[in-house]
Amino acid sequence: MSNKIKNPTPQSISIYASLVISMVILLLFGVFSVSKLVNFDFTEIIILFLSVFFTCYLVFSYFLKNYIYRKIKLIYKNIRSTKITGSENSKSIDLSNNVFQDVGEEVALWAENRNKEIETLKAMETYRRNFLGDISHELKTPIFNIQGYIHTLLEGGLYDEKINKKFLTRAANNVERLHFIVEDLEAISRLETGEMKLDVQTFGTRKLTEEVIEDLEMTAEEMNIELSFKEGADQNFEVRADREKIRRVLMNLVVNSIKYGKIDGHTKIGFYDMDSYILIEVADNGIGIEKEHLKRVFERFFRADKSRSRKQGGSGLGLSIVKHITEAHKQTINLRSTYGVGSTFGFTLEKE
Ligand code: ADP
């Protein structure tokens, strides 16, 4: 009741106002009757009261409706992106509702959405700024190196048998690094804009992993790292995913296990049945990742071991691409690692 008094609806305002006016008129007629100025019987007084009440109610409702409609229209014009439609005219206002409370709620919701929009825009702006900064930082080092080698060669080094081939090779390595960075950047941007469509098909996990192992065997040999299936977890599973993109995920994870591996180490790949999906794990006994870096390794350009990553020509984008690809498949990726002991990366795939 007290809420109704505090927040009256337009209808109750009209009723109260009409009642007050009718009572005043009734009182006046009462005074006139006592002073014998008018002579109404009881029925006439009731009819007069009701007629005054209903006339006042209709007049009040009409003006209130129009007044409210004009005010609300102004507010809606500002907060709604769509135009007020023809059907939303003053007739559509329900006076028995607390119109002002409804508008207040809609304005509050609008303000909340606006705040969220602003927050998202701010986050995107920071992301864009950081991304540009990161890219230029990444490109600067190889460009600077290439510049140095070429200048030294032009300034006479070209005829120096001791350095000419070495510097040209180093320049070529840096060009290759630039190429990898640009390729990874392209992949990331296509994944982020959703341009990269998934070509989902059914394939066997074992065959794909065998192909990846075969491709990387030579690289692994340089560190005498053994690439193999995990004993007891080498059974083939048919999965549904984009085979080429999953090859890239596996490639990135196995390449990392070699890059951040220990000499004479090993990398084991295992498949685990998890009911509706399959968990694929790539486990190494390499250098591991410090606890404080675990959460950040999937961020683009983040490197836990900066010197080794750069030495090995890493773009710092590999795990970020891996995360994007698994998320595009609506699957998850996780990491367990102990510094000095090794790391295990696991991602899921939908079972056929
Ligand atoms: P990068 O090109 O530097 O290898 P990634 O995105 O692939 O970039 O990896 C990010 C960082 O995570 C690496 O710089 C490295 O410090 C760490 N990392 C990734 N995989 C491993 C691993 N298997 N063992 C230890 N550290 C790893």
Boltz pocket constraint, residues with backbone or C-beta under 6 A from the ligand:
constraints:
  - pocket:
      binder: B
      contacts: [[A, 252], [A, 253], [A, 256], [A, 257], [A, 259], [A, 260], [A, 261], [A, 284], [A, 286], [A, 287], [A, 288], [A, 289], [A, 297], [A, 299], [A, 301], [A, 302], [A, 303], [A, 304], [A, 305], [A, 306], [A, 309], [A, 310], [A, 313], [A, 314], [A, 315], [A, 316], [A, 317], [A, 318], [A, 319], [A, 320], [A, 343]]
      max_distance: 6.0
